[in-house]
């Protein structure tokens, strides 16, 4: 999970800034190691997207980062329905790391002024267009 400074998640009835291993405070990572008995490489593996413990790791680090006295046991007691990303107006949809967002492409129907095709294709370059612009005399 890549987060942004303003990405929020809702855990039960509490909305907090989402934190993961890369964005968490060191004190929270130390506490996570203490409570789980896992070392950082194991926590990193457990917190990878799609891993069984991803949601509890994110919940623990997010709640602790917000100042809540949240334990690893509390994180393990959550159901997946109790952890949600908060989508706010203006948020962009998340893109998976292995996916690339396709930039918007012009439709090809019109140029910025709306009169002619934006790009001529090989076939349209060979043949004159039968389209007439408004106000042109008919033949």
Backbone as JSON Lines, residues from 0, in Angstrom:
{"i":0,"aa":"X","n":[0.85,-1.18,0.0],"ca":[0.0,0.0,0.0],"c":[0.89,1.23,0.0]}
{"i":1,"aa":"X","n":[0.74,2.05,-1.0],"ca":[1.43,3.33,-1.01],"c":[0.44,4.36,-0.51]}
{"i":2,"aa":"X","n":[0.89,5.17,0.4],"ca":[-0.04,6.17,0.88],"c":[0.45,7.56,0.58]}
{"i":3,"aa":"X","n":[-0.46,8.48,0.65],"ca":[-0.14,9.88,0.47],"c":[-0.39,10.55,1.8]}
{"i":4,"aa":"X","n":[0.17,11.73,2.03],"ca":[0.01,12.36,3.33],"c":[-1.44,12.53,3.76]}
{"i":5,"aa":"X","n":[-2.37,12.62,2.82],"ca":[-3.75,12.85,3.2],"c":[-4.66,11.64,3.0]}
{"i":6,"aa":"X","n":[-4.11,10.48,2.64],"ca":[-4.93,9.28,2.5],"c":[-5.45,8.87,3.87]}
{"i":7,"aa":"X","n":[-6.74,8.66,3.95],"ca":[-7.32,8.31,5.24],"c":[-7.95,6.93,5.17]}
{"i":8,"aa":"X","n":[-7.92,6.26,6.31],"ca":[-8.62,4.99,6.42],"c":[-9.53,5.05,7.64]}
{"i":9,"aa":"X","n":[-10.57,4.25,7.58],"ca":[-11.53,4.18,8.69],"c":[-11.39,2.81,9.32]}
{"i":10,"aa":"X","n":[-11.11,2.8,10.62],"ca":[-10.99,1.56,11.37],"c":[-12.08,1.59,12.43]}
{"i":11,"aa":"X","n":[-13.04,0.69,12.27],"ca":[-14.28,0.72,13.07],"c":[-14.91,2.09,12.9]}
{"i":12,"aa":"X","n":[-14.97,2.9,13.94],"ca":[-15.6,4.22,13.85],"c":[-14.6,5.35,13.88]}
{"i":13,"aa":"X","n":[-13.32,5.06,13.67],"ca":[-12.28,6.07,13.78],"c":[-11.61,6.27,12.42]}
{"i":14,"aa":"X","n":[-11.5,7.53,11.99],"ca":[-10.82,7.85,10.73],"c":[-9.44,8.4,11.06]}
{"i":15,"aa":"X","n":[-8.42,7.79,10.46],"ca":[-7.03,8.18,10.71],"c":[-6.27,8.24,9.39]}
{"i":16,"aa":"X","n":[-5.1,8.86,9.42],"ca":[-4.22,8.86,8.25],"c":[-3.65,7.45,8.1]}
{"i":17,"aa":"X","n":[-3.73,6.91,6.89],"ca":[-3.22,5.57,6.63],"c":[-1.7,5.53,6.71]}
{"i":18,"aa":"X","n":[-1.17,4.55,7.4],"ca":[0.28,4.36,7.53],"c":[0.64,2.94,7.15]}
{"i":19,"aa":"X","n":[1.81,2.81,6.54],"ca":[2.35,1.49,6.28],"c":[3.78,1.45,6.81]}
{"i":20,"aa":"X","n":[4.49,0.41,6.52],"ca":[5.84,0.25,7.08],"c":[6.76,1.4,6.65]}
{"i":21,"aa":"X","n":[6.6,1.89,5.44],"ca":[7.47,2.96,4.96],"c":[7.12,4.33,5.53]}
{"i":22,"aa":"X","n":[5.88,4.53,5.95],"ca":[5.47,5.85,6.43],"c":[5.23,5.91,7.93]}
{"i":23,"aa":"X","n":[5.37,4.78,8.6],"ca":[5.12,4.73,10.04],"c":[6.28,5.34,10.85]}
{"i":24,"aa":"X","n":[5.94,5.78,12.04],"ca":[6.98,6.27,12.95],"c":[7.82,5.09,13.42]}
{"i":25,"aa":"X","n":[9.09,5.34,13.67],"ca":[9.99,4.28,14.13],"c":[9.49,3.7,15.45]}
{"i":26,"aa":"X","n":[9.02,4.56,16.35],"ca":[8.53,4.05,17.64],"c":[7.39,3.05,17.46]}
{"i":27,"aa":"X","n":[6.55,3.27,16.43],"ca":[5.45,2.33,16.18],"c":[5.94,1.03,15.57]}
{"i":28,"aa":"X","n":[6.99,1.11,14.75],"ca":[7.59,-0.12,14.21],"c":[8.25,-0.94,15.32]}
{"i":29,"aa":"X","n":[8.93,-0.24,16.25],"ca":[9.55,-0.93,17.39],"c":[8.48,-1.61,18.23]}
{"i":30,"aa":"X","n":[7.37,-0.89,18.47],"ca":[6.28,-1.46,19.25],"c":[5.64,-2.65,18.53]}
{"i":31,"aa":"X","n":[5.52,-2.56,17.23],"ca":[4.98,-3.68,16.46],"c":[5.9,-4.9,16.57]}
{"i":32,"aa":"X","n":[7.2,-4.68,16.49],"ca":[8.16,-5.79,16.67],"c":[8.03,-6.39,18.06]}
{"i":33,"aa":"X","n":[7.9,-5.53,19.06],"ca":[7.8,-6.0,20.45],"c":[6.54,-6.84,20.64]}
{"i":34,"aa":"X","n":[5.41,-6.34,20.15],"ca":[4.14,-7.04,20.36],"c":[3.98,-8.29,19.53]}
{"i":35,"aa":"X","n":[4.61,-8.33,18.35],"ca":[4.44,-9.51,17.48],"c":[5.57,-10.52,17.64]}
{"i":36,"aa":"X","n":[6.72,-10.07,18.07],"ca":[7.88,-10.96,18.12],"c":[8.55,-11.11,16.75]}
{"i":37,"aa":"X","n":[8.05,-10.38,15.75],"ca":[8.63,-10.45,14.41],"c":[9.67,-9.36,14.24]}
{"i":38,"aa":"X","n":[10.66,-9.62,13.42],"ca":[11.66,-8.62,13.04],"c":[11.14,-7.85,11.84]}
{"i":39,"aa":"X","n":[11.75,-6.71,11.55],"ca":[11.28,-5.85,10.48],"c":[11.14,-6.56,9.13]}
{"i":40,"aa":"X","n":[12.12,-7.39,8.7],"ca":[11.92,-8.08,7.41],"c":[10.67,-8.97,7.4]}
{"i":41,"aa":"X","n":[10.39,-9.61,8.53],"ca":[9.18,-10.45,8.61],"c":[7.92,-9.59,8.58]}
{"i":42,"aa":"X","n":[7.96,-8.45,9.26],"ca":[6.82,-7.53,9.26],"c":[6.6,-6.99,7.85]}
{"i":43,"aa":"X","n":[7.69,-6.64,7.19],"ca":[7.59,-6.13,5.81],"c":[6.94,-7.19,4.92]}
{"i":44,"aa":"X","n":[7.34,-8.43,5.05],"ca":[6.76,-9.52,4.26],"c":[5.27,-9.7,4.61]}
{"i":45,"aa":"X","n":[4.96,-9.65,5.9],"ca":[3.57,-9.82,6.36],"c":[2.69,-8.66,5.91]}
{"i":46,"aa":"X","n":[3.26,-7.49,5.7],"ca":[2.5,-6.31,5.32],"c":[2.42,-6.04,3.83]}
{"i":47,"aa":"X","n":[2.97,-6.94,3.02],"ca":[2.91,-6.75,1.56],"c":[1.45,-6.83,1.09]}
{"i":48,"aa":"X","n":[1.1,-6.07,0.05],"ca":[-0.26,-6.16,-0.49],"c":[-0.64,-7.6,-0.81]}
{"i":49,"aa":"X","n":[-1.81,-7.98,-0.36],"ca":[-2.31,-9.33,-0.61],"c":[-1.95,-10.35,0.45]}
{"i":50,"aa":"X","n":[-1.02,-10.02,1.35],"ca":[-0.64,-10.95,2.41],"c":[-1.73,-10.97,3.48]}
{"i":51,"aa":"X","n":[-1.8,-12.05,4.21],"ca":[-2.83,-12.23,5.23],"c":[-2.8,-11.14,6.3]}
{"i":52,"aa":"X","n":[-1.62,-10.68,6.68],"ca":[-1.52,-9.72,7.77],"c":[-1.41,-8.26,7.31]}
{"i":53,"aa":"X","n":[-1.64,-8.0,6.04],"ca":[-1.55,-6.63,5.54],"c":[-2.5,-5.7,6.29]}
{"i":54,"aa":"X","n":[-3.76,-6.06,6.39],"ca":[-4.75,-5.19,7.03],"c":[-4.42,-4.94,8.51]}
{"i":55,"aa":"X","n":[-4.08,-5.97,9.3],"ca":[-3.74,-5.7,10.69],"c":[-2.48,-4.83,10.85]}
{"i":56,"aa":"X","n":[-1.48,-5.02,10.0],"ca":[-0.26,-4.2,10.08],"c":[-0.62,-2.74,9.8]}
{"i":57,"aa":"X","n":[-1.4,-2.49,8.75],"ca":[-1.8,-1.12,8.42],"c":[-2.66,-0.53,9.53]}
{"i":58,"aa":"X","n":[-3.59,-1.31,10.05],"ca":[-4.46,-0.82,11.14],"c":[-3.62,-0.46,12.36]}
{"i":59,"aa":"X","n":[-2.72,-1.33,12.75],"ca":[-1.87,-1.09,13.93],"c":[-1.05,0.19,13.75]}
{"i":60,"aa":"X","n":[-0.34,0.29,12.63],"ca":[0.53,1.44,12.4],"c":[-0.26,2.74,12.25]}
{"i":61,"aa":"X","n":[-1.42,2.67,11.64],"ca":[-2.25,3.87,11.45],"c":[-2.83,4.35,12.77]}
{"i":62,"aa":"X","n":[-3.37,3.44,13.55],"ca":[-3.97,3.82,14.83],"c":[-2.9,4.32,15.8]}
{"i":63,"aa":"X","n":[-1.77,3.63,15.87],"ca":[-0.68,4.07,16.75],"c":[-0.14,5.43,16.3]}
{"i":64,"aa":"X","n":[-0.01,5.61,14.99],"ca":[0.48,6.87,14.45],"c":[-0.44,8.04,14.77]}
{"i":65,"aa":"X","n":[-1.73,7.74,14.97],"ca":[-2.7,8.78,15.32],"c":[-2.8,8.98,16.83]}
{"i":66,"aa":"X","n":[-1.99,8.23,17.59],"ca":[-1.96,8.42,19.04],"c":[-2.88,7.52,19.83]}
{"i":67,"aa":"X","n":[-3.51,6.55,19.19],"ca":[-4.41,5.64,19.9],"c":[-3.62,4.51,20.54]}
{"i":68,"aa":"X","n":[-4.06,4.09,21.71],"ca":[-3.43,2.96,22.41],"c":[-4.0,1.67,21.8]}
{"i":69,"aa":"X","n":[-3.49,1.31,20.65],"ca":[-3.99,0.19,19.86],"c":[-2.97,-0.92,19.93]}
{"i":70,"aa":"X","n":[-3.41,-2.13,20.19],"ca":[-2.48,-3.26,20.33],"c":[-2.55,-4.16,19.1]}
{"i":71,"aa":"X","n":[-1.57,-5.04,19.0],"ca":[-1.55,-6.02,17.93],"c":[-2.78,-6.93,18.06]}
{"i":72,"aa":"X","n":[-3.15,-7.26,19.29],"ca":[-4.36,-8.07,19.52],"c":[-5.59,-7.35,18.98]}
{"i":73,"aa":"X","n":[-5.67,-6.02,19.22],"ca":[-6.79,-5.24,18.68],"c":[-6.82,-5.34,17.15]}
{"i":74,"aa":"X","n":[-5.65,-5.26,16.54],"ca":[-5.56,-5.33,15.07],"c":[-6.0,-6.69,14.56]}
{"i":75,"aa":"X","n":[-5.61,-7.75,15.26],"ca":[-5.98,-9.1,14.83],"c":[-7.46,-9.39,15.05]}
{"i":76,"aa":"X","n":[-8.08,-8.67,15.97],"ca":[-9.51,-8.88,16.25],"c":[-10.43,-8.18,15.24]}
{"i":77,"aa":"X","n":[-9.88,-7.34,14.38],"ca":[-10.68,-6.64,13.38],"c":[-11.11,-7.59,12.26]}
{"i":78,"aa":"X","n":[-12.28,-7.32,11.71],"ca":[-12.66,-8.01,10.47],"c":[-12.26,-7.11,9.31]}
{"i":79,"aa":"X","n":[-12.15,-7.66,8.14],"ca":[-11.77,-6.84,6.98],"c":[-12.82,-5.78,6.68]}
{"i":80,"aa":"X","n":[-14.08,-6.04,7.06],"ca":[-15.14,-5.04,6.86],"c":[-14.96,-3.82,7.75]}
{"i":81,"aa":"X","n":[-14.17,-3.94,8.8],"ca":[-13.98,-2.83,9.73],"c":[-12.82,-1.9,9.33]}
{"i":82,"aa":"X","n":[-12.16,-2.22,8.24],"ca":[-11.04,-1.4,7.76],"c":[-11.36,-0.97,6.33]}
{"i":83,"aa":"X","n":[-11.52,0.34,6.14],"ca":[-11.9,0.86,4.83],"c":[-11.08,2.09,4.47]}
{"i":84,"aa":"X","n":[-10.76,2.24,3.2],"ca":[-10.13,3.47,2.71],"c":[-11.24,4.51,2.57]}
{"i":85,"aa":"X","n":[-10.98,5.7,3.05],"ca":[-11.94,6.8,2.96],"c":[-11.68,7.53,1.65]}
{"i":86,"aa":"X","n":[-12.66,7.53,0.77],"ca":[-12.54,8.23,-0.5],"c":[-13.22,9.58,-0.35]}
{"i":87,"aa":"X","n":[-12.44,10.62,-0.55],"ca":[-12.95,11.97,-0.42],"c":[-13.09,12.6,-1.79]}
{"i":88,"aa":"X","n":[-13.94,13.64,-1.91],"ca":[-14.07,14.3,-3.21],"c":[-12.7,14.76,-3.72]}
{"i":89,"aa":"X","n":[-12.45,14.51,-4.98],"ca":[-11.19,14.9,-5.59],"c":[-10.1,13.85,-5.5]}
{"i":90,"aa":"X","n":[-10.32,12.76,-4.75],"ca":[-9.33,11.69,-4.68],"c":[-9.27,10.97,-6.02]}
{"i":91,"aa":"X","n":[-8.05,10.61,-6.43],"ca":[-7.88,9.84,-7.65],"c":[-7.97,8.37,-7.29]}
{"i":92,"aa":"X","n":[-8.47,7.54,-8.2],"ca":[-8.51,6.11,-7.92],"c":[-7.1,5.57,-7.75]}
{"i":93,"aa":"X","n":[-6.97,4.62,-6.87],"ca":[-5.66,4.01,-6.62],"c":[-5.24,3.18,-7.82]}
{"i":94,"aa":"X","n":[-3.95,3.15,-8.08],"ca":[-3.38,2.34,-9.16],"c":[-2.44,1.34,-8.5]}
{"i":95,"aa":"X","n":[-2.64,0.08,-8.83],"ca":[-1.77,-0.94,-8.3],"c":[-0.35,-0.72,-8.8]}
{"i":96,"aa":"X","n":[0.64,-1.15,-8.02],"ca":[2.03,-0.94,-8.4],"c":[2.37,-1.6,-9.73]}
{"i":97,"aa":"X","n":[1.73,-2.74,-10.02],"ca":[2.06,-3.45,-11.25],"c":[1.23,-2.96,-12.43]}
{"i":98,"aa":"X","n":[0.32,-2.02,-12.19],"ca":[-0.47,-1.45,-13.27],"c":[0.05,-0.05,-13.56]}
{"i":99,"aa":"X","n":[-0.13,0.39,-14.75],"ca":[0.21,1.76,-15.09],"c":[-1.06,2.44,-15.55]}
{"i":100,"aa":"X","n":[-1.29,3.61,-15.05],"ca":[-2.46,4.36,-15.48],"c":[-2.25,4.82,-16.9]}
{"i":101,"aa":"X","n":[-3.24,4.59,-17.75],"ca":[-3.16,5.07,-19.12],"c":[-3.57,6.53,-19.14]}
{"i":102,"aa":"X","n":[-2.73,7.39,-19.69],"ca":[-3.13,8.79,-19.76],"c":[-4.31,8.95,-20.7]}
{"i":103,"aa":"X","n":[-5.16,9.94,-20.45],"ca":[-6.3,10.14,-21.34],"c":[-5.83,10.39,-22.77]}
{"i":104,"aa":"X","n":[-6.5,9.79,-23.71],"ca":[-6.15,9.94,-25.11],"c":[-7.21,10.79,-25.78]}
{"i":105,"aa":"X","n":[-6.81,11.64,-26.73],"ca":[-7.82,12.41,-27.46],"c":[-8.7,11.45,-28.25]}
{"i":106,"aa":"X","n":[-9.94,11.81,-28.41],"ca":[-10.89,10.93,-29.08],"c":[-10.63,10.8,-30.56]}
{"i":107,"aa":"X","n":[-9.93,11.76,-31.15],"ca":[-9.67,11.71,-32.58],"c":[-10.82,12.31,-33.38]}
{"i":108,"aa":"X","n":[-11.94,12.61,-32.71],"ca":[-13.09,13.18,-33.41],"c":[-12.86,14.63,-33.78]}
{"i":109,"aa":"X","n":[-12.19,15.35,-32.9],"ca":[-12.06,16.77,-33.19],"c":[-10.78,17.32,-32.61]}
{"i":110,"aa":"X","n":[-10.34,18.4,-33.19],"ca":[-9.2,19.13,-32.69],"c":[-9.66,20.0,-31.54]}
{"i":111,"aa":"X","n":[-8.73,20.66,-30.86],"ca":[-9.14,21.51,-29.75],"c":[-10.21,22.52,-30.13]}
{"i":112,"aa":"X","n":[-10.23,23.0,-31.39],"ca":[-11.26,23.96,-31.77],"c":[-12.55,23.29,-32.2]}
{"i":113,"aa":"X","n":[-12.55,21.96,-32.33],"ca":[-13.75,21.21,-32.64],"c":[-14.11,21.15,-34.11]}
{"i":114,"aa":"X","n":[-13.28,21.68,-35.02],"ca":[-13.64,21.72,-36.43],"c":[-13.1,20.56,-37.25]}
{"i":115,"aa":"X","n":[-11.9,20.1,-36.97],"ca":[-11.27,19.09,-37.81],"c":[-10.73,17.98,-36.95]}
{"i":116,"aa":"X","n":[-10.47,16.81,-37.53],"ca":[-9.88,15.73,-36.75],"c":[-8.57,16.16,-36.12]}
{"i":117,"aa":"X","n":[-8.33,15.66,-34.89],"ca":[-7.13,16.04,-34.17],"c":[-5.89,15.53,-34.86]}
{"i":118,"aa":"X","n":[-5.92,14.29,-35.33],"ca":[-4.77,13.71,-36.02],"c":[-5.28,13.05,-37.29]}
{"i":119,"aa":"X","n":[-4.55,13.23,-38.34],"ca":[-4.92,12.56,-39.59],"c":[-4.37,11.16,-39.55]}
{"i":120,"aa":"X","n":[-5.2,10.2,-39.88],"ca":[-4.73,8.84,-39.98],"c":[-4.2,8.63,-41.39]}
{"i":121,"aa":"X","n":[-3.52,7.53,-41.62],"ca":[-2.96,7.27,-42.95],"c":[-4.06,7.23,-43.99]}
{"i":122,"aa":"X","n":[-5.21,6.65,-43.67],"ca":[-6.29,6.55,-44.67],"c":[-6.95,7.89,-44.9]}
{"i":123,"aa":"X","n":[-7.09,8.7,-43.86],"ca":[-7.75,9.99,-44.06],"c":[-6.83,10.98,-44.76]}
{"i":124,"aa":"X","n":[-5.54,10.77,-44.69],"ca":[-4.6,11.67,-45.36],"c":[-4.63,11.46,-46.86]}
{"i":125,"aa":"X","n":[-5.0,10.27,-47.31],"ca":[-5.02,9.96,-48.74],"c":[-6.3,10.44,-49.41]}
{"i":126,"aa":"X","n":[-7.41,10.45,-48.67],"ca":[-8.69,10.82,-49.26],"c":[-9.17,12.15,-48.69]}
{"i":127,"aa":"X","n":[-9.72,12.99,-49.52],"ca":[-10.28,14.23,-48.99],"c":[-11.52,13.92,-48.16]}
{"i":128,"aa":"X","n":[-11.74,14.72,-47.18],"ca":[-12.88,14.54,-46.31],"c":[-14.15,14.96,-47.0]}
{"i":129,"aa":"X","n":[-15.25,14.24,-46.77],"ca":[-16.54,14.61,-47.33],"c":[-17.3,15.49,-46.36]}
{"i":130,"aa":"X","n":[-16.73,15.74,-45.2],"ca":[-17.4,16.57,-44.2],"c":[-17.28,18.03,-44.62]}
{"i":131,"aa":"X","n":[-18.32,18.76,-44.42],"ca":[-18.31,20.18,-44.72],"c":[-18.43,20.94,-43.42]}
{"i":132,"aa":"X","n":[-17.73,22.03,-43.34],"ca":[-17.84,22.85,-42.15],"c":[-19.11,23.68,-42.25]}
{"i":133,"aa":"X","n":[-19.69,24.04,-41.12],"ca":[-20.92,24.83,-41.16],"c":[-20.72,26.12,-41.94]}
{"i":134,"aa":"X","n":[-21.68,26.49,-42.75],"ca":[-21.6,27.74,-43.5],"c":[-20.88,27.62,-44.82]}
{"i":135,"aa":"X","n":[-20.32,26.44,-45.15],"ca":[-19.62,26.31,-46.44],"c":[-20.64,26.1,-47.54]}
{"i":136,"aa":"X","n":[-20.37,26.62,-48.73],"ca":[-21.34,26.46,-49.83],"c":[-21.41,25.01,-50.27]}
{"i":137,"aa":"X","n":[-22.59,24.55,-50.61],"ca":[-22.73,23.18,-51.08],"c":[-22.47,23.15,-52.58]}
{"i":138,"aa":"X","n":[-22.02,22.01,-53.06],"ca":[-21.68,21.89,-54.47],"c":[-22.73,21.15,-55.23]}
